[in-house]
Each structure stands twice: as structure tokens, then as C-alpha cells.
């Protein structure tokens, strides 16, 4: 059985390997649905929990379009901006509801999913992900601190239980951190929803 230190080492190693899709990697020419799913599978496979999982399927893309998260394709082809939106949706979907994602992305698609937009969607994407490496370094340090705190817990527990209880404490710290950050995100999105006038016909955006 692995020690807690070995588990932490594997977690940090996996985190260190994760990398985002760079805009230069996305084809400039529009892609058909099969090409979109193939691209996403190749470039986001490190984020999958299980090998058999699918990063993106045709059904998912159709559902995103149906729920107005994604503008319709042009003659069944998806542009580079479509791809960027799909990557944002991929990161958000395991944390936020479809309604919350819609509230968050609607201003982006309405103002920046246009050729004449002064701030291109690719510029927004690059600006956000330019902070990624710094954020990842902070995250790794925070994880190490949480692990150290957990390792100092349950010192008086029976020896046969101590290792798992320390691990349980570490996982609980991580879970509580995610929960609180999710609460903050949802609060901000609720504020945006209240401040934003309802659209008469979202399909016209």
C-alpha cells in the first residue's frame, strides 16, 4: 500500500504535467464535428480520470448549442472561436451548472464572438491562461501546506488507523477548499444574473 507521501508525490507529478491548449495549436480553418472531438481528445486527454472517458462527444456539443452555450456552427463547421468556447465549457462543466455557465459566457459570446470585436476571444483566452503557470505554482504550494497540516493530525490515533485518518483529513481540507471557492463563484454568478437584463431571444445573439 502506498504511503501518504507517495500519494502526494503522484498527485503533484500529475498536476505538474497538466497543460492547457494554446491558441496556436488550434487550427485557423473551421472544423467538422468529428475533427473537433478528435482535437479535444488529443489535447485534453491528460485531464481525463479514466482512459475510457470521453473529453467531448457529439451529444455534448449538441447539448451546449441547444442550451445556448455555443453559437451554431457555420455550415456544420466550427471556428477557432467555437473551439475556445468549448475549452472554457470543458473546465466549467464539472463545477458549474449549465445555467451558471450560460450566465458567465453570455457576455463573452455576445460581445467577443464576432470578427469586428475590438477584444478577440483568442485574446481573452490567452490573457486568462497567461496566469495559469503562476496559479499552478501557488496551488502546488497550497496543497503541500494542507498535506503538512494533515500529517500533524491524529497523532494519538491507533497506529493502524493513523495513516488513513491523516489522508482523510488531507482530502477533507482539499474538498472544503473547493466547496468554498465554488460558493464564491456561484455568489458572483448570481450577482451577474440579477444585474443583467433578460434577453428577449437568446438565439438571436
Buried (B, 14 or more C-beta within 10 A) or exposed (E): EEEBEEBBEEBBEEEEEEBBBEBEEBEEEBBEBEBBBBBBBEBBEEBEEEEEEEBBEEEBBEEBBEEBBBBEBEEEBBBBBBBBBBBBBBEBBEEBEBEBBBBBBBEBBBBBBEEEBEEBBBEBBBEEBEEEEEEBEEEBEEBEEBBEEBBEBBEEEEEEEBBEBBBBBBEEBBEEBEEEEEEEBBEEBEEBBEEEEEEEEEEEE
